[in-house]
Structures are given as C-alpha cells and as structure tokens.
Amino acid sequence: MRSTEASVLFELDEYDGYLPEGPREADILGTRRIVWVNIQDGVNSKFGGIFNGSEKGHGSIKTDGRPGFHMPIAGGNRLLVGIEKDLKVFTFGKATFSKALATIPDNNSRTIINDGEVVPGGKAIVFGTKDTQFKEQIANLYLYTVDDNRVSLLADKQLCSNGKVIRTDERGLILFDIDTPKRNVVRYRLDIAARTATPDGVALDLADQAGFPDGMCDCGDGTVIIAFYNPDFAEAGKAIRFSLSTGKAVEEWTTPGSPRVTCPLLVKRPDGVKLILTTATEGMPAELRAKCPNAGCLFIADTQLESCPEPELLRMP
C-alpha cells in the first residue's frame, strides 16, 4: 500500500486551528477557493469561523455560534451553513447570515450540528449532530429538503455524527455514515420522498485502526477516504483510502506533527488529483501540543487517483 507524506498548505494559529473541518471548493468573489469551518476557537468557546484559502493565502470571518458544516450553493458566493441548531445562508462580500431556514427539533443544550453531505441533484442534504461532551448517544441524523425548508429525523441514538458519502445504485440512494465512537461506516438505504434511512449493514469495520474515524469523502471509484482523529500522541496523523467492496485499505497519507486529522477533500489540479486534509489542536494538553508542531494546519498531498468526482452543489433560490 502506498503511503504519501502530506505537506503543510496553510498554517493556522492556536485558535483558528482548534477544530477545522469540512473543507470544500467554492467559487468566492470570482476565485476558486478552499473553504472550511473552524467549529470553535477554544475549549470553552461558543464561537467559530468560516475560512477560505487560495495560493495567495487565507482569510476568515468569525461566526456568532459554532458552525458544523458548510455547503457551497450553485452560482457562487453563498454557502449553506449548519450553525448551532440552525441552517442559514452565508453570503460572501456582504459577510452576512440569513435568518434560519430551518431549525433541528432538539432542545438539548449539549447537541450542535456537525458534519453533512449534499444529496445528488442538490435539492437536499443529510447532516448530523454531536454531543459536545462526547459522552452520550443524544445526537441524531437528519434530512433537510430545499424546496420546503423541512428537517426530518432519519436516525437517532448517535454520539458524534461525522463523515458521510451518498452514492447511487440500481436500487436508489445509499448513505454511508460515520458515528465516530462506533469506529465503523454504516450503510443506509436513503429514500428522500419517504424521508427515511433504512439500516443496511456495516460497510467498513475500522476497529483495528489507530484513532477514530472522522470526516470522509468519495473517490468516485468505489473507494472512500477517511480521516482518523488520534487523541493520543503519534509522530503523524493518517487518512486512509478504503475499498467499499472489500473493506481493505488501498492507500494512505500521513500528516507529520499533527495526529488529529479531521476531514479529507479531493481537488483537481493541473498536475493531478490532490488531497486536502484538515487537522485540529482540540483538547491537546500543553505537553502533547509541544510534540505536535503542525497540529491545526491544513495539509496537501499527491494521490494515485486519476480523477475525482465533481463537487455536488446545492440548488437553492
């Protein structure tokens, strides 16, 4: 199995690198950029940020709340953002949020919106929540549909709903979903019209991997890349590509000096398909942080992939 060492793409300070997640490419004010969220900027903080970067550097906008994901909207300059318990549209240039389009039906003070993915066609998303104390199965999996701004419960009793990939076969939509502490990828049959997700077995057993599975992206060839968040010290973090048909690891990437890898993103560049990885400093005691100089940075690496899927964009008014 090929192993590739990633290099630092963007250096972030202690606060901006606390919990970066959800990198995606988006057209922002006429420029193609990598956009990601920092869920929160400190251990007790209730605030985060939206970041964007290109070869010229990166910038950020602080958010009044903790953003769990963003999804680019067709036409550029706008994102759908899951922030705390609401779904809102953020507009670059104006740097403003809309009023809440929808709010999850959950009043628990410990749960906030976490990772999500666009359903093929761009008229719906699937997203999850997490217990911010990482203790109890009080998080859920939800469906949001654009045309009616409706949120429905798909699955309950999760702890930290993370990476998602949605694919299509002859029977319809398949949702691959990570609830991080379970250390596996579960398969669901997703029915948007019926607003249901029916369990369909375990797709990947990740119990033998160091760390916990976090974000996930589709490679378009029957494989997925999963970022592993390692709470312990390690010389480097890892992201691994797995075959969904065999369950075997086929390629890996390492992030030197940064063991807590949160999310992967594949991007097309003139010299090939590259992998972007976000990493975090979240919860590192001072002694561990001193041993992990690149924690919180974004990384970039070469891949063996000849192509990758075009990003799915939301289709919203």
C-alpha positions in Angstrom: 0.0 0.0 0.0 1.4 3.4 -1.0 2.0 5.9 1.8 2.4 9.6 1.0 3.6 12.3 3.4 1.4 15.4 3.1 2.9 18.9 3.4 1.5 21.9 5.2 -0.7 24.0 3.0 -2.0 26.6 5.5 -0.6 27.4 8.9 -3.2 28.4 11.5 -2.8 29.8 14.9 -3.9 28.1 18.1 -7.4 29.4 18.0 -8.1 29.1 14.2 -6.7 25.6 14.3 -8.7 24.4 17.2 -11.2 22.4 15.2 -11.1 22.9 11.4 -13.4 20.6 9.5 -15.4 20.3 6.3 -13.1 21.6 3.5 -14.8 22.1 0.2 -14.1 24.0 -3.0 -16.3 27.0 -3.8 -16.4 30.0 -6.2 -16.0 33.0 -4.0 -16.0 36.5 -5.5 -14.7 35.3 -8.8 -12.0 33.0 -7.4 -12.0 29.2 -6.8 -11.1 28.7 -3.1 -10.9 26.0 -0.5 -13.5 26.9 2.2 -13.7 25.2 5.6 -15.1 25.9 9.1 -13.5 26.1 12.5 -16.2 24.7 14.7 -15.0 26.6 17.7 -11.9 28.6 18.6 -11.2 27.3 22.1 -12.1 24.7 24.6 -14.9 26.6 26.2 -15.7 28.9 23.2 -19.2 29.1 21.7 -17.8 30.8 18.6 -16.1 29.6 15.5 -15.3 30.8 11.9 -15.6 30.4 8.2 -12.3 30.2 6.4 -11.3 30.4 2.8 -7.9 30.0 1.1 -6.1 30.0 -2.2 -2.5 30.0 -3.3 -2.3 33.7 -2.2 -3.1 32.9 1.4 -6.2 32.5 3.6 -8.7 34.7 5.4 -11.5 34.2 7.9 -14.8 35.5 9.2 -15.8 34.9 12.8 -19.2 33.4 13.4 -21.7 34.1 16.2 -22.0 30.4 17.0 -20.3 27.1 16.3 -20.6 26.1 12.6 -20.6 22.3 12.0 -20.5 22.3 8.2 -20.8 24.5 5.1 -22.1 23.5 1.6 -21.5 25.7 -1.5 -24.6 26.9 -3.3 -24.7 26.9 -7.1 -24.0 30.3 -8.5 -21.1 31.1 -6.2 -20.6 33.5 -3.2 -23.1 31.7 -0.9 -22.9 28.8 1.5 -25.5 26.8 3.4 -24.1 26.7 7.0 -25.2 24.4 9.8 -24.5 26.6 12.9 -25.6 25.5 16.4 -29.1 24.2 15.7 -30.0 26.2 12.6 -29.4 26.1 8.9 -28.6 29.5 7.5 -27.2 31.0 4.2 -23.9 32.9 4.4 -23.1 35.4 1.7 -19.5 36.4 1.0 -19.0 40.1 0.1 -21.8 41.1 2.5 -20.4 38.7 5.1 -23.9 38.2 6.4 -26.1 35.3 7.5 -29.7 34.9 6.6 -32.4 34.2 9.1 -32.7 30.5 10.0 -34.2 28.5 7.1 -34.8 25.6 9.4 -34.0 24.5 13.0 -33.4 21.0 14.2 -36.1 19.7 16.6 -33.7 19.2 19.5 -33.6 21.4 22.6 -30.7 19.6 24.3 -28.1 22.2 25.3 -25.3 19.7 24.6 -26.0 19.0 20.9 -25.0 21.0 17.9 -25.0 20.5 14.2 -21.9 18.6 12.9 -21.0 17.1 9.5 -23.2 16.8 6.5 -23.4 16.0 2.7 -25.3 17.1 -0.3 -27.7 14.6 -1.9 -27.2 14.1 -5.6 -29.2 16.6 -7.5 -28.6 19.3 -5.0 -32.1 19.6 -3.5 -31.4 18.0 -0.2 -28.7 17.4 2.4 -28.1 14.8 5.1 -26.4 16.0 8.3 -25.9 15.0 11.8 -25.3 16.4 15.3 -22.9 15.6 18.1 -22.8 15.6 21.9 -20.3 18.3 22.7 -19.3 16.4 25.8 -18.8 13.2 23.7 -20.5 11.1 26.4 -24.0 10.0 25.5 -26.0 8.9 22.4 -28.1 12.0 22.3 -27.1 13.0 18.7 -29.2 12.4 15.6 -29.1 12.1 11.8 -31.3 14.5 9.8 -32.6 15.2 6.3 -33.2 18.8 5.0 -35.0 19.4 1.8 -34.5 22.7 0.0 -37.9 23.2 -1.6 -39.9 23.2 1.6 -37.1 24.1 4.2 -38.1 20.9 6.1 -36.0 19.0 8.5 -36.8 15.3 9.4 -35.2 12.8 11.7 -33.6 9.9 9.9 -31.8 8.1 12.8 -31.3 8.7 16.5 -29.0 7.5 19.3 -25.8 8.7 17.8 -22.9 10.3 19.7 -20.9 12.2 17.1 -22.4 12.0 13.6 -19.5 12.7 11.2 -18.4 11.7 7.7 -21.0 11.0 5.0 -20.9 9.8 1.4 -24.0 9.4 -0.7 -23.9 7.2 -3.8 -26.5 5.7 -6.2 -27.0 2.2 -7.4 -29.8 0.4 -9.3 -32.0 0.4 -6.1 -31.6 4.1 -5.4 -29.6 6.2 -2.9 -27.1 4.7 -0.5 -25.9 6.7 2.5 -22.5 5.7 4.1 -22.3 7.3 7.6 -19.8 7.5 10.4 -20.8 7.8 14.0 -17.3 8.3 15.3 -17.1 6.3 18.5 -18.5 3.2 16.9 -15.4 3.1 14.6 -17.2 1.8 11.6 -19.0 3.0 8.5 -22.7 2.1 8.4 -24.8 1.7 5.2 -28.3 3.1 4.9 -30.9 2.9 2.0 -31.9 6.6 1.7 -35.4 7.5 0.4 -35.8 11.2 0.1 -39.5 11.1 -0.9 -40.3 8.9 2.1 -37.8 10.8 4.3 -36.3 7.6 5.7 -32.9 6.0 6.1 -33.1 2.2 6.5 -30.1 0.4 8.0 -28.4 -1.9 5.6 -25.4 -3.3 7.4 -21.8 -2.3 8.2 -19.8 -1.2 5.1 -16.4 -0.8 6.8 -15.1 -2.1 10.2 -12.4 0.3 11.3 -11.8 -1.1 14.8 -8.2 -2.1 14.0 -7.2 1.5 13.0 -5.4 3.9 15.3 -7.6 6.8 16.3 -11.3 7.4 15.5 -12.9 7.9 12.0 -13.9 11.5 11.5 -14.6 13.0 8.0 -15.0 11.0 4.8 -15.1 11.8 1.1 -15.9 9.8 -2.1 -13.2 9.0 -4.6 -15.7 8.1 -7.3 -14.2 4.7 -8.0 -15.8 2.5 -5.3 -13.4 3.8 -2.6 -13.6 6.4 0.1 -11.0 8.4 2.1 -11.4 8.6 5.8 -9.6 10.9 8.2 -8.6 9.5 11.5 -8.6 11.6 14.7 -6.0 10.2 17.0 -6.4 11.6 20.6 -3.0 10.1 21.6 0.5 11.1 20.7 1.7 10.0 17.3 4.5 11.3 15.1 2.0 11.8 12.3 -1.7 11.6 11.7 -3.4 9.5 9.0 -6.0 9.4 6.3 -6.7 6.1 4.6 -8.5 5.1 1.4 -10.7 2.0 1.6 -12.4 -0.1 -0.9 -16.2 -0.3 -0.1 -16.4 -3.7 -1.8 -13.6 -5.5 0.0 -13.1 -3.3 3.1 -9.3 -3.2 2.5 -7.1 -0.2 2.8 -5.5 0.7 -0.6 -3.7 4.0 0.0 -2.7 6.2 3.0 -1.5 9.7 3.7 0.4 11.0 6.8 0.4 14.4 8.4 3.7 14.9 10.2 3.4 16.6 13.6 -0.4 16.6 13.5 -2.2 13.4 14.7 -5.7 14.7 14.9 -6.9 14.6 11.3 -10.5 15.7 10.9 -11.6 15.8 7.2 -10.5 15.0 3.7 -11.2 16.8 0.4 -10.1 15.7 -3.2 -9.4 18.5 -5.6 -8.3 18.6 -9.3 -5.1 20.5 -10.1 -3.1 20.8 -13.3 -0.6 18.3 -12.0 -3.1 15.7 -10.8 -5.7 15.0 -8.1 -4.6 16.3 -4.7 -5.8 15.5 -1.2 -6.5 18.3 1.3 -6.7 17.4 5.0 -7.8 19.5 7.9 -6.3 18.8 11.3 -7.0 20.0 14.9 -5.4 21.1 18.1 -8.7 20.3 20.0 -8.1 19.3 23.6 -4.3 18.9 23.4 -2.6 19.4 26.7 0.5 21.6 26.6 2.9 18.7 26.7 1.3 17.0 23.8 0.9 20.2 21.8 4.6 20.8 22.1 5.3 17.5 20.4 2.8 18.2 17.6 4.0 21.4 15.9 1.8 21.1 12.9 -1.5 20.4 14.8 -4.3 22.6 13.4 -2.7 23.1 10.0 -4.2 22.2 6.6 -2.2 19.8 4.5 -2.0 18.8 0.8 -0.7 15.6 -0.8 -0.4 13.8 -4.1 -2.7 10.8 -4.8 -2.8 7.8 -7.1 -6.2 8.8 -8.3 -6.6 9.8 -12.0 -9.8 11.7 -11.4 -12.3 12.6 -8.6 -16.0 13.4 -8.5 -17.2 16.9 -9.4 -18.4 18.6 -6.2 -22.2 18.4 -5.7 -23.6 21.9 -5.3 -26.8 22.9 -3.5 -29.6 24.2 -5.8 -31.2 27.0 -3.8 -33.1 30.2 -4.8 
